[in-house]
């Protein structure tokens, strides 16, 4: 079965006195490779920790995460490097994944050089295509990334991730702090990209309206556990059940 299987995953951190601080409590869900899902909840509910586990930035304390039937815990660094072609992530603080001193073009091309086999000409064409898709002005390509606004950096990080043509894309609060026009622009990009390339999204957000616009399946998280789930039907009505 292709997709992600998260099985009874828990995550515990420890403070400076080695006292346990549980963040996730036996989370289980299935993310099919054809489906967009959303995880909603307030700050501190464990959403971003879950995102970091799914992209291998951290490992579960207990439980398993399978991607396309493969246990992610067994992957070496070299294997993870290859898997970056399949799964990408865009976090709220986009600056952490971008080189601030290099140009917009270099930031995107670097990812294409490392994770695809596109020629120089093909890389140029894909970057131009995505600049248009994300409504970023072509003249920004030569601008150092540090000169971009926060919203522009967020869109650049999204562009960089989409350029790889990933199979899975995790979006952690990508519309947080954006005005309604910018939010709508980002969501239109995601909708169009999903329709054209079939990339499956996992969107982490505190905004229910955004979640229901993008996702087919929505989970609500509180204090590190799922408390509700909803399925978007063809009529955009939701059937809910407690867990």
N, C-alpha and C positions, 0 to 999 in steps of 0.2 A: 504494500500500500504506500503510494507516494504521498509525501507531506510530512508534517511534524507530529510526533506523538510525545506528549509530555505526560510522564507517568509518576504520580505521587512525589513531585519535586518540592523539596523544602530547602530553604537557605537560612543559615544562621551566621551572624557576625558576632565578634567578641570585642568588648571594650578593652581599655588599657589594663584593667584588672582581670581580664579573661572571663568576664561575666557574659553569658550568652545573650544575644539580642536577636530573636527570631524575626525574620522579615517575610518569608513565604512559608505557608503551611500546607504541604501535600497537595500542590496544584496539579490537576490532571485535565487535559483537553487534547483535542485533535484539530490540527490545522491542515486541511486538504490543500493540495497544490493548485487547485482550481478555484479556491474560495478566499474572499477577503474577510478577515475577522477583526474585531475591535475589542480592546480591553479598556474599560472606563473605570474611573475612581478618583478620589481626591489625592492630593499630594501626600506622600508617605504611606500609601496603601500597598506599595510593593511592585507597582507596574514597571518602573524603569529597571529595577533589579531583575525582573523576569526578562526584559528585553536584552540585558547584558548576558544573561545565561543563554539565550537563544542564539546569540552571535558569537559565543565562545569567549567573551571577555572575562567571564567568571564561570565557575563550575558549581553544580548543586552540592549541598551538604549531604542530602540523601535523594534518592529517586533517579530516574533516567530521562534523557531527552534523545529521541531518535529522529534523524532526518533521512527520509527515503529509506527507512528500515536499517539505518546504520547508527550505532551508538556513538554519539559525539564525544563521549568521555574517552574513547580509545584513539582519537585523532591526534597525531603529532602536529608540530608546528608546520611542517611541510605539507601535510594533508590539509590543514586549515587554510593554507595559502591557496591551494587549488580550489577549495570550497568557496573562496571569496568570489569566484565567478558565478556561483549559484545563489549565495545569500549576501545581501548588502543591508546596511542600516543607516538611517539618518536620525541623528539625535538633536535635541533642542538646542544644545550648544554646538553649533556647526563648526566653530573655530577649532575645536579639538581634532577634526579630521582634515583640516585644510592647512596648507603652508602659507602663512600670512605674507611672507616676503615675495612669493612667486605670483605670477599673473594668473588670472582666471583660466586662461587657455592652458597654462602649464599644469595647473591643479587637475583639470579634467584629463588632459592628455596623459599625464603620469599614470592615472588609473587604467587607462586604455592600453598603455604600453605594458603594464605589469600583468594585466588580467585578461587581455585579448590578444589575438594574432592579427589584428587589423594593420594594414599598411599605413604609412604616413598620410597618404591621400584619403584613405578611408576614415582615418581618425578625424581628419579635418572636416570631412563631410558629416560625420556623426555629430561632432560638436556643434556645427552650424545648425543642424536639424534640431538638436535639443535646446539650443539657445532660442530658437524660434518657438519651440513648443512651450518653454518656460517663460516666454515673454521677457527675456533679458536682452538688452540692447547689444548688438554686435561689437560696438566700440568698447564695451566692458571687458572684452577678451584680453586686452593688453594692460588692464588696470591691476595693480597689486591687490591681492585679496583683502589685505588689511584696510583698504580704503572703501570697501563695500559696507553698506548698512547691514544691520543684523538680519533684516528680512532678505536682502540680496544674498548674504552668506548662506542663509537657510535654503534658498532656491538653488544656489550653486552646489551645495552639498547634495541636494536632491538630484540635480542634473548629473553630477558626478556618479551617483549611485545608479541612475537609470542608464547611463552611457554603457555600462557593462552588460545590459540586457539580463539582469538577474532573474532567477526563477522565483525567488522569495525576496521581499523587501519589508524590513521592519521600520516603522515610522514612529519615533518617540516624541510626542508633543510637537510635531513639525509646524502646526498652525498656532501654537501658543504665543500670545503677544502680538500677533498680526492683526491688522484691521480687517474689516469684513471684506473689502475688495481684494486684499492680498490673500486672505484665506480662500475666497472663492476661486482665485486664479490658481492657487496650489492644488485645490481639489479637482478643478477641471483638468489640470495636467495629469493627475493620478487617474482620473476616470478615462481619459483618452488613451493613456499609456496601457492601462489594463485591458481596454477593448482591443487595442491593436496588437499587443504582445503577450497578453495572458499572464502577466506577472501577478503573483498572489501577494497581497498586503496583509500585514498585521499592524494595525494602527493602535497606538497607545495614546489615550487622550483623556481629558476630564470633561470634554464637550460632547454631550449626548447627540446634539444635532449633527456634528461632524461625523460621529461614529455611525449614525443611522444612514447618513448619505453615502458613505463609502462601503460599509461592511454588510455582509450577508448574515453574520452571526456575531452577537455582541455578548461579552461577559462583563459583569460588574464585580469589581474587587473592593474589598474592605479589609483592612488590617491583615493583608497577606493571604486572603482566602477569597474564593469566588462565592458570592452570595446570591447572584441572580444570573440568568442568561436569557437572551431573546433571539429570535430568528426573524429576519425581515422576509415577509412574504411578497408575492408578486403585486399585491395591492398596497405594499408598504405598511401593512399593519403588523404588529408584533405580538407573538405569543410568548408569554413569560412564564417562568416556573422558578420556584426557589430551589436551592440545592442544599 
